[in-house]
């Protein structure tokens, strides 16, 4: 295999030995890869700081014995606020965690790459209590798992939608409701995100409806991943 270069977003890394790490990258053209980053744990490493999670980079990757090797790294975008603001960092890491779990190895997913790139850039620019939920909804939609929001998943009625069933994937009317109660106001938040009104959704201030919508989206994503989102602590799960 010949060396290749590509854009990438750093998803994370793990220690390999005293001086090396294995980095996990979502690349635009080559999908999710694991690659050796040799010498990055040394204080004089030229590329260690460039491979921090959430960074948007351009990498030169060369073949290795068991893993590909990151040979060169050029910063494309550094999201300074994501690394200095704990709340934004928590949301950004939660985005990375979901993408890392969803994307298969070595399979190009440029639509997910672009969604993540734009979401991290927007998160760096502004705060919004709907930011993470909006990203998760968009990611679920790309995965073909967007919730049904305009009709009951049981009978198809568009009236009296008062519940939400995660396992069935959408809203329920009063007659069919078996899932959790769900307010009209929270439902409208989800509709704004998936209905082409994302900017207005991100302008919303924190409220009971926003928190309710966030909790439901977190539950949907965790059901899709079949695991808890570890990047969010107990006090961050409404973000």
C-alpha positions as CSV (number, residue, x, y, z in Angstrom):
1,X,0.0,0.0,0.0
2,X,1.4,3.4,-0.9
3,X,1.4,6.4,1.4
4,X,-1.7,8.6,1.2
5,X,-2.9,11.9,2.6
6,X,-6.3,12.9,3.7
7,X,-8.3,15.3,5.9
8,X,-9.1,13.8,9.3
9,X,-10.8,14.6,12.6
10,X,-9.1,13.2,15.6
11,X,-11.5,11.0,17.5
12,X,-9.1,9.9,20.3
13,X,-6.1,7.9,21.2
14,X,-4.7,5.3,23.6
15,X,-1.2,4.7,25.0
16,X,0.9,2.2,23.1
17,X,4.2,2.4,25.0
18,X,6.3,5.0,26.8
19,X,6.7,7.2,23.7
20,X,4.0,6.1,21.2
21,X,0.2,6.3,20.9
22,X,-2.4,4.7,18.7
23,X,-4.7,7.5,17.3
24,X,-8.2,7.0,16.0
25,X,-9.0,9.2,13.1
26,X,-12.2,9.8,11.0
27,X,-10.8,10.6,7.6
28,X,-12.8,12.1,4.8
29,X,-11.9,9.6,2.0
30,X,-10.7,6.6,3.9
31,X,-13.2,6.3,6.8
32,X,-12.3,5.5,10.4
33,X,-8.7,4.3,10.9
34,X,-6.4,3.4,13.7
35,X,-2.8,4.4,13.2
36,X,0.5,4.5,15.1
37,X,1.7,7.9,16.1
38,X,5.3,7.3,17.1
39,X,7.1,9.5,19.5
40,X,4.1,11.7,20.3
41,X,4.4,11.2,24.0
42,X,7.9,12.8,24.0
43,X,8.1,16.4,25.1
44,X,9.9,17.3,21.8
45,X,7.3,15.7,19.6
46,X,6.4,17.9,16.6
47,X,3.0,16.3,16.0
48,X,1.7,15.3,19.5
49,X,-0.3,18.5,20.2
50,X,-1.8,18.4,16.7
51,X,-3.4,15.0,17.4
52,X,-5.6,16.2,20.2
53,X,-9.2,15.0,20.1
54,X,-11.5,17.3,18.0
55,X,-8.7,18.8,16.0
56,X,-9.2,19.0,12.2
57,X,-6.0,18.0,10.5
58,X,-4.4,16.8,7.3
59,X,-2.4,13.7,7.7
60,X,0.2,11.7,5.7
61,X,-0.2,8.0,6.4
62,X,2.3,5.3,5.6
63,X,1.9,1.6,5.7
64,X,3.3,-0.2,8.8
65,X,3.7,-3.8,9.9
66,X,0.5,-4.1,11.9
67,X,-0.8,-0.6,11.9
68,X,-0.6,2.3,9.5
69,X,1.7,5.1,10.7
70,X,1.0,8.8,10.9
71,X,4.1,10.3,9.3
72,X,3.1,14.0,9.0
73,X,0.3,16.1,10.5
74,X,-0.8,19.6,9.5
75,X,-3.4,21.5,11.5
76,X,-6.4,22.7,9.4
77,X,-8.6,23.9,12.3
78,X,-8.0,24.2,16.0
79,X,-11.1,24.6,18.1
80,X,-9.6,26.7,20.9
81,X,-12.9,27.1,22.8
82,X,-13.6,23.4,22.8
83,X,-10.4,22.8,24.7
84,X,-10.7,25.6,27.2
85,X,-14.5,25.5,28.0
86,X,-15.5,22.4,30.0
87,X,-19.1,22.5,28.8
88,X,-18.2,22.7,25.1
89,X,-15.5,20.1,25.6
90,X,-17.9,17.7,27.1
91,X,-20.4,18.1,24.3
92,X,-17.6,17.8,21.7
93,X,-16.2,14.6,23.2
94,X,-19.8,13.2,23.3
95,X,-20.0,13.9,19.6
96,X,-16.7,12.1,19.0
97,X,-17.8,9.1,21.1
98,X,-21.0,8.5,19.1
99,X,-19.2,8.9,15.8
100,X,-16.4,6.5,16.9
101,X,-19.0,3.9,17.8
102,X,-21.1,4.2,14.7
103,X,-18.6,4.4,11.9
104,X,-17.1,1.2,10.6
105,X,-13.3,0.8,10.0
106,X,-11.9,1.8,6.6
107,X,-15.3,2.5,5.0
108,X,-15.6,6.1,3.7
109,X,-18.4,8.0,5.3
110,X,-17.9,11.6,3.9
111,X,-21.4,12.6,5.0
112,X,-20.7,11.8,8.6
113,X,-17.2,13.4,8.4
114,X,-18.8,16.6,7.1
115,X,-21.6,16.6,9.7
116,X,-19.0,16.2,12.5
117,X,-16.7,18.9,11.0
118,X,-19.5,21.4,10.8
119,X,-20.9,20.5,14.3
120,X,-17.5,21.0,16.0
121,X,-16.9,24.3,14.2
122,X,-20.4,25.5,15.2
123,X,-19.9,24.4,18.8
124,X,-16.6,26.3,18.9
125,X,-18.4,29.5,17.7
126,X,-21.4,29.5,20.0
127,X,-23.2,27.9,22.9
128,X,-26.6,26.3,22.6
129,X,-28.5,24.0,24.9
130,X,-29.7,22.2,21.8
131,X,-26.3,21.7,20.2
132,X,-25.6,18.1,21.1
133,X,-29.2,16.9,20.7
134,X,-29.3,18.5,17.2
135,X,-26.0,16.7,16.3
136,X,-27.3,13.3,17.5
137,X,-30.6,13.7,15.6
138,X,-28.8,14.6,12.4
139,X,-26.5,11.6,12.9
140,X,-29.4,9.3,13.5
141,X,-31.0,10.6,10.4
142,X,-27.9,9.8,8.4
143,X,-27.9,6.3,9.8
144,X,-31.5,5.9,8.7
145,X,-32.8,5.9,12.2
146,X,-34.5,9.3,12.4
147,X,-37.6,9.3,14.7
148,X,-41.1,9.5,13.3
149,X,-42.4,12.9,14.5
150,X,-45.5,13.7,12.5
151,X,-47.7,10.6,13.1
152,X,-48.2,7.9,15.6
153,X,-45.9,4.9,15.1
154,X,-48.8,2.7,16.2
155,X,-51.8,3.7,14.2
156,X,-50.5,6.5,11.9
157,X,-52.7,9.2,13.3
158,X,-51.3,12.7,13.3
159,X,-53.6,13.9,16.2
160,X,-53.1,14.0,19.9
161,X,-49.4,13.0,19.9
162,X,-48.6,12.8,23.6
163,X,-46.0,10.0,23.9
164,X,-42.7,8.8,22.5
165,X,-41.6,5.2,22.3
166,X,-37.9,4.8,21.7
167,X,-38.0,1.1,20.7
168,X,-40.7,1.8,18.1
169,X,-38.9,4.9,16.9
170,X,-41.3,7.8,17.3
171,X,-44.3,9.5,18.6
172,X,-47.5,7.9,19.9
173,X,-51.1,9.2,20.1
174,X,-53.1,9.0,23.3
175,X,-54.8,5.8,22.3
176,X,-51.6,3.9,21.4
177,X,-49.3,5.4,24.0
178,X,-47.1,2.9,25.8
179,X,-43.9,4.9,25.9
180,X,-43.0,7.9,27.9
181,X,-45.1,11.0,27.9
182,X,-43.8,13.7,25.6
183,X,-44.9,17.3,25.5
184,X,-46.0,19.2,22.4
185,X,-43.3,21.8,23.1
186,X,-40.5,19.2,23.3
187,X,-41.8,17.6,20.1
188,X,-41.6,20.9,18.3
189,X,-37.9,21.2,19.3
190,X,-37.2,17.9,17.5
191,X,-39.2,19.0,14.5
192,X,-37.3,22.2,14.2
193,X,-34.0,20.3,14.0
194,X,-35.1,17.7,11.5
195,X,-37.4,20.0,9.6
196,X,-34.9,22.4,8.2
197,X,-35.1,25.0,11.0
198,X,-31.8,24.1,12.7
199,X,-30.7,27.8,13.1
200,X,-33.8,28.6,15.1
201,X,-33.4,25.5,17.2
202,X,-29.9,26.5,18.1
203,X,-31.2,29.9,19.1
204,X,-33.5,28.4,21.8
205,X,-32.7,29.1,25.4
206,X,-32.7,26.5,28.1
207,X,-36.2,25.5,29.1
208,X,-38.3,22.6,30.4
209,X,-39.2,21.7,26.8
210,X,-35.5,21.9,25.6
211,X,-34.4,19.7,28.5
212,X,-37.1,17.2,27.8
213,X,-36.2,17.0,24.2
214,X,-32.5,16.6,25.1
215,X,-33.2,13.8,27.5
216,X,-35.2,12.0,24.8
217,X,-32.5,12.4,22.2
218,X,-29.8,11.1,24.6
219,X,-32.0,8.1,25.2
220,X,-32.5,7.5,21.5
221,X,-28.8,7.7,20.8
222,X,-27.8,5.4,23.7
223,X,-30.4,2.9,22.5
224,X,-28.9,3.1,19.0
225,X,-25.4,2.6,20.3
226,X,-26.6,0.0,22.8
227,X,-24.4,1.6,25.5
228,X,-24.2,4.7,27.7
229,X,-22.5,7.8,26.4
230,X,-19.5,7.9,28.8
231,X,-18.3,11.3,27.8
232,X,-21.3,12.9,29.5
233,X,-21.4,13.0,33.3
234,X,-24.5,13.0,35.5
235,X,-24.7,16.8,35.4
236,X,-24.0,17.1,31.7
237,X,-26.7,14.9,30.3
238,X,-29.1,17.8,29.7
239,X,-26.7,19.5,27.4
